[in-house]
Amino acid sequence: MNRRVLGCGTLGAIVFVGVGLFGIWRASAPAECPELLPYQPAAFEPVGSPAAAPVLEGIDRALERAGSASFGLARWEVYVEPGFAPAASGEPLPQRIVLDCGDGSFQAYHRGTE
């Protein structure tokens, strides 16, 4: 086999893998909460500043984990008031939720009126 063919094939494979890894790196979600969480029937908007623990104003009990929300490649753990977690994945989320931002902070959200 010709050395030029082997060299070009190897170089092509390295570039192909490199471009693929760069694309995956660029497409992965950053460790932060979104400015707006698109959700049907209305989007969730942030309330206040990020906190060190999952808390909702007016709720003095610990929040319960209610699965996760995702948009594109981004995924956030969702916390809700105890007793308000959806029983199935297709059920709507409550009016107020808290997302785990993935960077050690938690952001409260409320459903908008879109």
ZAMARGU-4260 file (C-alpha; in steps of 0.2 Angstrom, whole numbers, plus 5000, padded with zeros to 4 digits):
<rodrens>
0) 5000/5000/5000 | 5006/5018/4996 | 5013/5028/5011 | 5004/5043/5004 | 4987/5034/5005
5) 4990/5029/5023 | 4996/5046/5028 | 4981/5055/5021 | 4969/5042/5028 | 4976/5043/5045
10) 4976/5062/5044 | 4958/5062/5038 | 4953/5051/5053 | 4961/5062/5066 | 4953/5078/5059
15) 4936/5069/5058 | 4937/5063/5076 | 4944/5080/5082 | 4930/5090/5073 | 4917/5078/5081
20) 4924/5080/5098 | 4924/5099/5096 | 4906/5099/5090 | 4901/5089/5106 | 4910/5100/5117
25) 4902/5116/5110 | 4885/5108/5110 | 4885/5102/5128 | 4876/5113/5141 | 4884/5126/5152
30) 4883/5124/5171 | 4871/5138/5174 | 4852/5140/5175 | 4843/5148/5159 | 4836/5165/5158
35) 4820/5158/5153 | 4814/5139/5154 | 4803/5136/5138 | 4789/5125/5144 | 4771/5122/5138
40) 4759/5130/5141 | 4770/5144/5147 | 4788/5147/5150 | 4795/5148/5167 | 4804/5164/5172
45) 4817/5166/5186 | 4812/5174/5202 | 4826/5183/5213 | 4844/5178/5214 | 4852/5160/5214
50) 4852/5152/5232 | 4864/5140/5240 | 4850/5127/5243 | 4833/5124/5234 | 4820/5135/5243
55) 4804/5143/5238 | 4797/5159/5246 | 4784/5155/5259 | 4789/5137/5261 | 4798/5132/5276
60) 4799/5113/5273 | 4813/5105/5262 | 4808/5104/5244 | 4806/5087/5235 | 4815/5082/5220
65) 4803/5080/5205 | 4813/5073/5191 | 4822/5084/5178 | 4818/5097/5165 | 4828/5097/5149
70) 4830/5109/5134 | 4841/5104/5120 | 4856/5095/5128 | 4854/5105/5144 | 4846/5096/5159
75) 4842/5102/5176 | 4836/5093/5192 | 4819/5100/5197 | 4813/5103/5215 | 4795/5107/5220
80) 4785/5110/5236 | 4781/5093/5245 | 4766/5085/5238 | 4766/5094/5221 | 4778/5083/5211
85) 4770/5076/5195 | 4765/5058/5196 | 4770/5055/5178 | 4782/5063/5166 | 4768/5070/5155
90) 4760/5079/5169 | 4763/5098/5170 | 4775/5105/5183 | 4767/5116/5197 | 4767/5135/5196
95) 4783/5137/5206 | 4799/5126/5204 | 4817/5127/5208 | 4831/5121/5196 | 4848/5114/5201
100) 4860/5125/5191 | 4874/5112/5191 | 4886/5125/5198 | 4881/5123/5216 | 4867/5136/5215
105) 4848/5134/5214 | 4836/5146/5205 | 4818/5148/5209 | 4806/5150/5194 | 4787/5154/5192
110) 4776/5150/5177 | 4773/5165/5166 | 4757/5170/5157 | 4762/5167/5139
</rodrens>
